[in-house]
Amino acid sequence: MPHWTELVAEKKQRQLKSIPQEWLVSPPPDSTLDVTGFPETCGLLTVREIEITNTSVDILLEKLACGEWTAVDVTTAFYKRAIVAHQLVNCLTEIFVDRALARAAELDDYFKQTGKVDQICIKGLETTMGYISWIGRYAEKNAVLVDVLIECGAVPFVRTNLPQTVMWPESFNNIFGRTTNPYNRSLTPGGSSGGEGALVALKGSPLGVGSDIGGLRPSYGRVPYCGALNSLEGQDPVHSVFGPMTNSVGGLLSTAKPWLKDPLAVRKKWHEDETYAFAIMWDDGVVVPHPPIRRSLDITKAALEKAGHKVVDWKPIKHRLLADTTRNIWNAASTEDYMITTSVTGEPIIATMELDNSDAAAAPFRPKKIGITAYQLWQAQKLRKDIRKEYLDHWEATASENGTGRPIDAIISTPHGKNRYTNYTTVWNALDYPAATFPVTTVDATLDAKKPPHVFYDDYDKSIYEMYDPETFKNAPVCLQLVGRTLEEEAVIKMTEIVDAALAAAK
């Protein structure tokens, strides 16, 4: 077998050849950190294509349904913008222009004949998941989610970058390299779906799919996972989930019935709820968020109150224990899982995402030892189950304050290799609570100046505090989460719309 570096070189060459030469542009120099405006000024997109790619999902659907825009028009516009995005932040892995445009043309032909869209399956794409050992591994059939999306009239057109093993809150692997944040290319876009996040941020796609935390993290079973690849397959207590990622909340609800295709999908139709209440979680009792996050929480609270909503404080319980227990479950055999997968080619298992790893400390969420016993795993799973019940009771108790409390948490975007704290999202995996991420503001060096030291929870909290520098983080998007209870995805979507409208009205 060729050396793993040769496999990477061959794969990268095939990727480069898949890009239409006429879509290549001259990107700005690396010193230009904010590249969000470049796609519209580079000269590749027409005025109409810029209009199409700036249109929200719900309006896109309306224009496609009435025939004002064709599927080929829309696919071409987003494809060109996606290719520009890739040249800016390295966000794509698989590029299949001819196949996507052929699919779009078939939809247009079907629309002309019937006035609606229907199913045309797509398969045969290479799926590496960041592993060199999986180069040349082609899917023999679609994952269930792909079939569902195609039945809804979707046109799959790119695959996006992610970290080796997927189990990392950044996006870097030995095949495709590192994805950067389009608002500040010295920062990470996060992960594991950082490539998708960067693409959507640059409006290179109207709607994408990410795993776990991205746009909407649903409860397990609401979105089908059958047929998809993953790390730690066979690990059942804390599942990975798929969810939509988009620039607009509208158009997220679906009439599909995935339980007819995936035996683990929950038989529950999408619908909209009516009554809601909010709570703010200022920190998780483990790490105090950086100043931009605190400012975003203040902005959100003020906007909701101005809109007439009562907002209470959320008191987190056992978040450290929840996160530690989840990692114990994930790490029970993860080292063996990674070693077996990479042994085919001998590729190195990535231990750090630091730009200079000569003095890099191991991230705390990476496995440090070879597994635990079955009995120890059972005890970790039992502890998680007990804490879930305790958290449910704690949530129910908020009724005396303001109905059903809905905590809003912070996601912290950090410099490359520095994303070491994942508990603000890991706990929702542990509890299987749906969570939607929404933007609030960007880092402002003046408004978000470093605060005097607070009373630290421990040395780790202190290290996170010391990492913050407003100049390093300048212009980074600041997002929060809105979290609901298990299988209440519709309520989470609706409440996110309410929060988004309140923030817009308060500007």
C-alpha atoms as one frame of an Amber mdcrd trajectory, in Angstrom:
protein
   0.000   0.000   0.000   1.285   3.538  -0.763   2.484   5.699   2.136  -0.346
   7.718   3.661   1.173  10.993   2.435   0.936   9.702  -1.164  -2.721   8.840
  -0.661  -3.354  12.373   0.605  -1.536  13.963  -2.352  -3.568  11.894  -4.836
  -6.854  12.731  -3.103  -6.068  16.454  -2.987  -5.194  16.409  -6.696  -8.539
  14.778  -7.534 -10.314  17.401  -5.436  -8.538  20.235  -7.265  -9.475  18.790
 -10.664 -13.137  18.683  -9.628 -13.265  22.502  -9.433 -14.240  24.219 -12.723
 -11.245  26.318 -13.773 -13.483  29.249 -14.702 -14.634  29.422 -11.066 -11.153
  29.981  -9.673 -10.578  33.456  -8.220  -7.662  35.352  -6.697  -8.308  35.255
  -2.935  -7.196  38.126  -0.703  -3.870  37.711   1.151  -3.799  35.715   4.401
  -3.424  39.017   6.274  -7.053  39.809   5.335  -8.881  38.187   8.226 -12.530
  39.067   7.471 -13.455  37.632   4.062 -17.251  37.597   4.404 -17.670  40.331
   1.787 -15.337  38.815  -0.806 -17.787  36.460  -2.594 -19.924  39.423  -3.696
 -16.988  41.556  -4.864 -14.768  38.942  -6.534 -16.558  39.284  -9.881 -17.518
  35.630 -10.328 -21.185  35.883  -9.302 -23.734  37.769 -11.384 -26.137  40.251
  -9.794 -28.893  37.627  -9.957 -26.671  34.946  -8.400 -25.851  37.290  -5.539
 -29.578  37.880  -5.045 -30.275  34.137  -5.045 -27.548  33.330  -2.524 -28.681
  36.144  -0.217 -32.262  34.840  -0.129 -33.609  33.031   2.948 -34.643  29.381
   2.727 -38.388  30.024   2.973 -38.331  32.612   0.161 -36.101  30.354  -1.954
 -38.698  27.604  -1.653 -41.472  29.990  -2.687 -39.583  31.173  -5.791 -38.722
  27.605  -6.795 -42.303  26.453  -6.233 -43.764  29.159  -8.476 -41.117  28.663
 -11.159 -39.595  32.154 -10.887 -36.175  30.558 -10.305 -35.130  27.178 -11.647
 -33.274  24.517  -9.695 -30.351  24.887 -12.122 -30.248  28.657 -11.492 -30.198
  28.181  -7.723 -27.752  25.272  -7.740 -25.328  27.111 -10.028 -25.444  30.264
  -7.912 -24.769  28.460  -4.646 -22.166  26.192  -6.249 -20.150  29.139  -7.539
 -20.355  30.836  -4.148 -19.382  27.571  -2.412 -16.283  27.260  -4.599 -15.334
  30.845  -3.751 -15.869  30.057  -0.066 -13.596  27.022  -0.356 -10.812  29.148
  -1.825 -11.144  31.485   1.147 -11.468  29.139   4.144 -10.839  25.560   2.879
 -14.296  24.259   3.770 -15.075  21.589   1.122 -14.072  17.948   0.729 -16.172
  16.413  -2.085 -17.084  18.536  -5.132 -19.345  17.030  -7.810 -20.607  19.838
 -10.036 -21.826  17.819 -13.035 -23.813  15.402 -10.874 -25.478  18.203  -8.891
 -26.419  20.204 -11.988 -27.788  17.060 -13.657 -29.945  16.450 -10.581 -31.143
  20.076 -10.692 -31.986  19.793 -14.410 -34.026  16.651 -13.768 -35.974  18.512
 -11.074 -36.644  21.350 -13.494 -37.856  18.937 -16.166 -40.130  17.227 -13.665
 -41.466  20.599 -12.509 -42.313  21.579 -16.106 -44.268  18.335 -16.520 -46.055
  18.185 -13.155 -45.614  21.463 -11.314 -43.813  19.732  -8.399 -40.544  17.952
  -7.492 -39.884  14.239  -6.730 -37.172  11.590  -5.911 -33.981  11.007  -7.897
 -31.345   9.122  -5.833 -27.636  10.042  -5.754 -24.942   7.635  -4.543 -21.316
   6.642  -5.186 -19.515   9.483  -3.415 -16.281   8.953  -1.518 -16.677   9.244
   2.245 -13.454   9.667   4.269 -14.667  11.368   7.476 -11.182  12.833   7.778
  -9.496   9.403   7.816  -6.809   8.696   5.209  -7.640   5.013   5.695 -11.067
   5.686   4.169  -9.795   7.278   0.944 -11.323   5.211  -1.847 -14.258   4.131
   0.298 -17.346   4.862  -1.797 -20.923   4.685  -0.534 -22.941   1.916  -2.163
 -26.207   3.626  -1.265 -27.486   6.832   0.277 -27.791   7.392   3.978 -31.460
   7.604   4.938 -31.207  11.355   5.545 -29.950  11.878   1.988 -32.931   9.934
   0.620 -35.303  11.989   2.774 -33.773  15.264   1.586 -33.878  14.161  -2.045
 -37.544  13.213  -1.681 -38.132  16.755  -0.410 -36.538  18.137  -3.598 -33.024
  18.858  -2.303 -29.941  18.959  -4.544 -26.865  17.643  -2.665 -23.868  19.445
  -4.187 -20.850  19.457  -1.834 -19.422  17.693   1.206 -17.701  19.794   3.858
 -14.658  19.512   6.093 -14.529  18.051   9.593 -11.885  16.807  12.056 -10.276
  13.400  11.958 -12.437  11.092  14.182 -15.186  13.801  14.172 -14.738  13.982
  17.958 -13.214  17.471  18.099 -14.657  21.004  18.330 -12.484  22.198  15.423
 -12.138  21.168  11.773  -8.729  19.812  10.760  -7.567  16.489   9.349  -4.567
  15.040   7.556  -6.318  14.943   4.160  -7.948  18.313   3.603  -6.196  20.386
   6.251  -7.667  23.186   8.324 -10.883  25.153   7.855 -10.806  28.777   9.013
 -13.437  31.207  10.260 -14.569  33.597   7.475 -15.101  36.447   9.947 -11.541
  36.132  11.244  -9.340  33.584   9.495  -6.987  33.369  12.468  -9.859  31.717
  14.358 -11.527  28.326  14.049 -15.122  27.992  12.816 -15.550  25.259  15.417
 -16.448  21.636  14.856 -17.035  18.983  14.231 -19.143  20.536  11.439 -16.846
  23.539  11.001 -16.641  23.190   7.236 -20.427  23.330   6.956 -20.586  26.268
   9.354 -18.003  28.237   7.372 -19.771  27.454   4.086 -23.170  28.554   5.389
 -21.630  31.704   6.917 -20.293  32.651   3.479 -23.729  31.848   1.983 -22.284
  29.098  -0.167 -25.265  26.935   0.787 -28.811  27.822   1.832 -29.156  24.776
   4.072 -26.700  22.164   5.276 -26.474  19.264   7.690 -24.183  19.210  10.706
 -23.744  16.800  13.577 -24.514  17.509  17.250 -24.151  21.263  17.740 -24.493
  23.621  14.789 -27.778  25.188  13.787 -30.307  22.902  15.461 -29.167  19.951
  17.552 -32.283  17.746  17.752 -32.933  14.992  20.245 -31.806  11.556  19.144
 -34.239   9.983  16.692 -35.874  13.114  15.257 -33.488  13.172  12.262 -32.475
   9.791  10.755 -28.860   8.645  11.170 -29.154   5.226   9.509 -26.536   4.612
   6.824 -24.207   7.416   7.932 -20.617   6.863   9.027 -19.385   7.830  12.469
 -16.705   7.283  15.077 -17.543   5.139  18.110 -20.228   3.198  16.231 -21.895
   0.762  18.631 -21.678   3.260  21.500 -25.359   3.704  22.358 -25.829   5.782
  25.542 -24.855   9.238  24.161 -25.644   9.362  20.458 -24.446  11.691  17.767
 -27.289  13.453  15.920 -27.757  15.323  12.645 -29.403  18.729  12.415 -29.898
  21.573   9.923 -27.515  24.520   9.571 -28.774  27.661   7.847 -28.677  31.455
   7.884 -32.454  31.655   8.372 -34.734  29.828  10.776 -37.689  29.749   8.374
 -38.286  26.592   6.362 -36.806  24.137   8.874 -39.920  22.068   9.605 -40.460
  18.982   7.436 -43.384  16.746   6.475 -41.136  13.711   5.881 -41.616  10.426
   7.769 -38.074   9.142   8.454 -39.343   6.408  10.806 -40.421   4.494   7.698
 -36.745   4.299   6.627 -34.747   4.288   9.887 -35.765   1.824  12.643 -34.348
   4.144  15.313 -36.154   7.276  14.129 -38.878   8.514  16.462 -42.435   8.323
  15.088 -43.354  11.936  15.757 -44.627  14.404  13.172 -43.269  17.930  13.136
 -45.681  20.515  14.499 -45.612  23.931  16.140 -46.175  24.679  19.819 -47.722
  27.836  21.200 -46.593  28.818  24.710 -43.028  29.518  25.813 -40.918  30.874
  28.678 -37.241  31.812  28.897 -34.344  31.518  31.338 -30.767  32.725  31.059
 -27.793  30.631  32.211 -24.961  33.057  32.918 -22.349  30.355  33.396 -22.246
  26.611  34.007 -20.527  26.589  37.386 -17.283  25.350  35.815 -15.990  28.022
  33.416 -17.056  31.670  33.307 -17.639  32.802  29.678 -15.506  35.500  28.090
 -16.752  39.142  27.976 -18.367  38.927  24.476 -20.520  36.015  25.621 -21.637
  37.854  28.746 -22.459  40.925  26.648 -24.499  38.742  24.270 -26.464  37.300
  27.166 -27.172  40.850  28.417 -28.255  41.919  24.913 -30.559  38.913  24.556
 -32.138  39.360  27.966 -32.780  43.064  27.331 -34.256  42.341  23.891 -36.637
  39.682  25.242 -37.782  41.894  28.103 -38.292  44.816  25.708 -40.467  42.504
  23.607 -42.612  41.780  26.670 -41.158  38.437  27.765 -40.275  37.699  31.367
 -36.791  36.239  31.719 -35.512  34.388  34.795 -32.088  33.074  35.742 -31.245
  29.407  35.159 -29.350  27.635  37.926 -27.259  24.826  36.405 -26.753  21.647
  38.369 -23.973  19.059  38.066 -22.708  20.262  34.685 -19.137  19.244  35.492
 -20.248  15.751  36.518 -22.491  15.447  33.440 -19.656  16.331  31.081 -17.130
  14.101  32.843 -19.565  11.172  32.776 -20.248  11.685  29.065 -16.537  11.711
  28.279 -16.069   8.522  30.302 -18.731   6.856  28.150 -17.278   8.141  24.872
 -13.718   7.284  25.867 -14.540   3.757  27.030 -13.117   2.349  23.786 -12.440
   5.409  21.622  -8.654   4.981  21.603  -9.058   1.449  20.253 -11.621   2.696
  17.709  -9.218   5.357  16.385  -6.213   3.009  16.355  -8.016   0.271  14.419
  -9.275   2.748  11.816  -5.911   4.456  11.253  -3.855   1.244  11.318  -4.795
   0.473   7.693  -2.497   3.226   6.385  -0.460   4.095   9.464  -1.659   7.690
   9.459  -0.993   9.511  12.753  -3.887  10.068  15.141  -4.190  13.812  15.613
  -3.542  14.626  19.278  -3.640  18.428  19.049  -4.877  21.083  16.648  -2.338
  23.684  17.696  -0.669  25.476  14.778   2.649  24.874  16.550   2.310  21.594
  18.407   5.822  21.571  19.863   4.499  22.809  23.194   0.882  21.732  22.853
  -1.096  20.408  25.781  -3.520  17.570  25.162  -7.134  18.672  24.946  -9.091
  17.476  28.019 -11.804  15.815  25.906  -9.334  13.462  24.162  -8.990   9.893
  25.513  -5.999   9.449  27.794  -6.020   5.692  28.311  -7.019   2.415  26.697
 -10.633   1.925  27.690 -12.469   0.897  30.843 -14.142  -2.320  31.917 -17.704
  -3.185  30.938 -18.755  -2.815  34.569 -17.201   0.666  34.785 -19.038   1.627
  31.608 -22.325   0.407  33.089 -21.750   2.555  36.173 -21.087   5.630  34.013
 -24.276   4.962  32.054 -26.262   4.532  35.278 -24.877   7.796  36.651 -25.895
   9.631  33.465 -29.405   8.165  33.726 -29.712   9.280  37.363 -28.520  12.811
  36.591 -30.984  13.079  33.692 -33.819  12.395  36.150 -32.406  14.918  38.594
 -32.160  17.530  35.840 -35.741  16.839  34.755 -36.950  17.432  38.307 -34.873
  20.606  38.482 -36.431  21.834  35.234 -39.947  21.047  36.432 -39.304  23.102
  39.565 -38.930  26.266  37.448 -42.688  26.281  36.940 -42.965  28.227  40.184
 -40.807  30.992  38.686 -42.057  31.375  35.134 -43.604  28.258  33.622 -41.118
  26.017  31.832 -37.588  27.425  31.975 -35.583  27.462  28.742 -31.865  27.917
  29.344 -29.752  29.868  26.892 -26.015  29.044  26.881 -22.865  30.254  25.227
 -20.732  28.685  22.510 -17.177  30.028  22.668 -15.245  30.424  19.374 -11.491
  30.185  20.006  -8.134  30.479  18.153  -6.917  27.438  16.198  -5.997  24.591
  18.508  -7.287  26.377  21.602 -10.851  25.081  21.642 -10.449  23.050  24.822
 -13.740  23.542  26.633 -16.801  21.777  25.241 -19.043  21.474  28.293 -21.425
  24.224  27.179 -22.519  21.833  24.430 -21.555  18.401  25.808 -24.162  18.583
  28.571 -26.974  18.778  26.013 -25.647  15.588  24.413 -25.718  13.971  27.842
 -29.279  15.137  28.556 -30.417  14.643  24.928 -31.904  18.143  24.905 -32.440
  19.898  21.559 -30.451  23.105  21.162 -30.510  25.831  18.497 -27.572  28.155
  17.930 -28.264  31.765  16.944 -26.000  34.801  16.314 -26.139  37.883  18.525
 -23.167  40.126  17.767 -19.447  40.124  16.986 -16.446  40.701  19.224 -15.696
  44.388  19.710 -12.292  45.144  21.238 -13.659  48.197  23.069 -16.976  46.828
  24.314 -15.450  43.438  25.120 -12.285  44.520  26.894 -10.788  41.980  29.263
 -12.370  42.106  32.717 -10.477  42.035  36.023  -9.970  38.488  37.352 -13.086
  36.991  38.917 -13.152  34.424  41.696 -12.131  31.346  39.703 -13.903  28.019
  40.094 -10.521  26.302  39.702  -7.232  26.517  37.783  -8.937  25.417  34.565
 -11.389  28.317  34.775  -8.368  30.558  35.333  -6.603  29.199  32.237  -9.676
  29.918  30.078  -9.828  33.449  31.508  -6.145  34.026  30.720  -6.598  32.851
  27.132  -8.904  35.749  26.237  -7.546  38.680  24.254 -10.077  40.968  22.522
  -7.641  41.718  19.681  -7.182  38.016  18.962 -10.934  37.449  18.826 -11.865
  40.669  16.974 -14.900  40.420  14.698 -15.576  36.791  15.688 -19.305  35.966
  15.619 -20.770  35.591  19.092 -23.545  33.012  19.277 -25.755  31.639  22.016
 -27.826  28.498  22.342 -31.491  28.139  23.090 -32.124  24.778  24.732 -35.401
  22.909  25.150 -36.439  19.565  26.561 -36.180  16.177  24.883 -38.125  15.915
  21.591 -39.326  19.539  21.789 -37.556  20.586  18.586 -40.549  22.519  17.247
 -40.669  24.627  20.408 -36.938  25.294  20.156 -37.276  26.423  16.531 -40.225
  28.675  17.368 -38.498  30.181  20.397 -35.366  30.815  18.363 -37.517  32.727
  15.869 -38.937  34.738  18.780 -35.460  35.523  20.121 -34.150  36.380  16.656
 -37.078  38.759  16.057 -36.597  40.357  19.476 -32.890  40.920  18.787 -33.664
  42.450  15.376 -36.322  44.761  16.854 -33.974  45.904  19.615 -31.208  47.050
  17.242
